[in-house]
């Protein structure tokens, strides 16, 4: 969630999260799927690929947990 929160309104590609957090792309994919299912994040398809953004619920969670 921190990587999504740090990206703000620009969104983030899964590959960028994997690289930034030094985790496997499968782990990243599973985590993003979980966040989308729980409505903490949303996926939007664009010309550069699928980008992920925090939802309002996700932003509120990050604020409450002092992630941002």
C-alpha positions, 0 to 999 in steps of 0.5 A: 500500500505504501507504494500506491500511496507514494504514487499519489494520483499518477498511479503505479505499474505492478513492475514498478512496485516489484522493482521498488520493493524488491519482491517477486512479480507474482507476490506483487500481483497477488497483493494487488489482487487482494487490495482490489478485492478489498476495495483499497485499490483500483486497477485502470487500464491505460496505454502504458499498461494496468496502473493501480491507484488507492481508492478513498478507502485505501487512502483512509486506511493509510492515514489511520495506520500512519503509512503516509 
